[in-house]
Amino acid sequence: MNLQLTVFDEMLKIKTMAKEISKVQKKNIPLINFSKFKGKEVAIVKGEIVAAGKTSKEAFKKAKKLFPEKPAKDIILLSIPKEEVFIYFIKNL
């Protein structure tokens, strides 16, 4: 594969990602940057990452300490892969 084709492919990926981000922003869906949490477990409350750890249990305990009034059902736990990925969260309104 030549360099020109590789650069074109990357530009196409970036353009596609920008379109997807634009769609998410228009629908008022929270957009979370997971890049600094690669390979970790995170706890999300109200659309924001509030805690991270090596295990889900650790992330949950940290989140519960920050938000003791929140029931467990309101704390979302996610495992963030080391490689880049799109994560969509669709909520019925």
C-alpha positions as CSV (number, residue, x, y, z in Angstrom):
1,M,0.0,0.0,0.0
2,N,1.5,3.3,-0.9
3,L,1.7,6.3,1.5
4,Q,-0.8,8.4,-0.5
5,L,-3.5,5.8,-0.1
6,T,-2.7,5.4,3.6
7,V,-3.0,9.1,4.2
8,F,-6.3,9.2,2.3
9,D,-7.7,6.3,4.3
10,E,-6.8,8.1,7.6
11,M,-8.3,11.3,6.4
12,L,-11.5,9.4,5.5
13,K,-11.6,7.9,9.0
14,I,-11.2,11.3,10.6
15,K,-14.0,12.8,8.4
16,T,-16.3,9.9,9.3
17,M,-15.5,10.3,13.0
18,A,-16.2,14.0,12.8
19,K,-19.6,13.3,11.2
20,E,-20.5,10.8,14.0
21,I,-19.4,13.3,16.7
22,S,-21.6,16.0,15.1
23,K,-24.6,13.6,15.1
24,V,-24.1,12.8,18.8
25,Q,-23.7,16.5,19.7
26,K,-26.9,17.4,17.8
27,K,-28.9,14.8,19.7
28,N,-27.6,16.0,23.0
29,I,-26.0,12.7,23.9
30,P,-23.0,13.0,26.3
31,L,-19.7,12.5,24.5
32,I,-17.1,11.1,26.8
33,N,-13.3,11.1,26.0
34,F,-12.1,7.6,27.1
35,S,-8.5,8.1,25.8
36,K,-6.8,8.5,29.2
37,F,-8.7,5.5,30.6
38,K,-7.5,2.9,28.1
39,G,-7.2,-0.6,29.7
40,K,-9.1,0.5,32.9
41,E,-12.5,0.1,34.4
42,V,-14.5,3.3,34.8
43,A,-17.6,4.4,36.7
44,I,-19.9,6.9,35.1
45,V,-22.5,9.1,36.8
46,K,-24.7,11.5,34.9
47,G,-22.7,11.0,31.7
48,E,-19.3,11.8,33.3
49,I,-16.5,9.5,34.3
50,V,-16.2,9.9,38.1
51,A,-13.8,7.1,39.0
52,A,-11.4,4.6,37.4
53,G,-9.5,1.6,38.7
54,K,-7.9,-1.7,37.7
55,T,-11.1,-3.5,38.5
56,S,-14.8,-2.7,38.3
57,K,-15.1,-3.3,42.0
58,E,-12.4,-0.6,42.6
59,A,-14.1,1.9,40.3
60,F,-17.5,1.3,41.9
61,K,-16.1,1.7,45.4
62,K,-14.5,5.1,44.4
63,A,-17.7,6.3,42.7
64,K,-19.8,5.2,45.7
65,K,-17.5,7.1,48.0
66,L,-17.9,10.3,45.9
67,F,-21.7,9.8,45.5
68,P,-23.0,7.8,48.5
69,E,-26.6,8.9,47.9
70,K,-26.6,7.4,44.4
71,P,-28.2,3.9,44.1
72,A,-26.0,1.3,42.5
73,K,-28.3,1.2,39.4
74,D,-27.3,4.9,38.7
75,I,-23.6,4.1,38.5
76,I,-22.6,2.7,35.0
77,L,-19.5,0.5,34.9
78,L,-17.5,0.1,31.7
79,S,-14.4,-1.7,30.8
80,I,-12.3,0.5,28.4
81,P,-10.3,-1.4,25.9
82,K,-6.7,-0.5,25.1
83,E,-7.4,0.0,21.4
84,E,-9.5,2.8,20.0
85,V,-13.2,2.0,19.9
86,F,-16.5,3.9,19.5
87,I,-19.0,3.3,22.4
88,Y,-22.6,4.3,21.9
89,F,-25.1,4.6,24.7
90,I,-28.6,4.8,23.5
91,K,-31.2,5.8,26.0
92,N,-35.0,5.7,25.4
93,L,-36.4,9.1,26.2
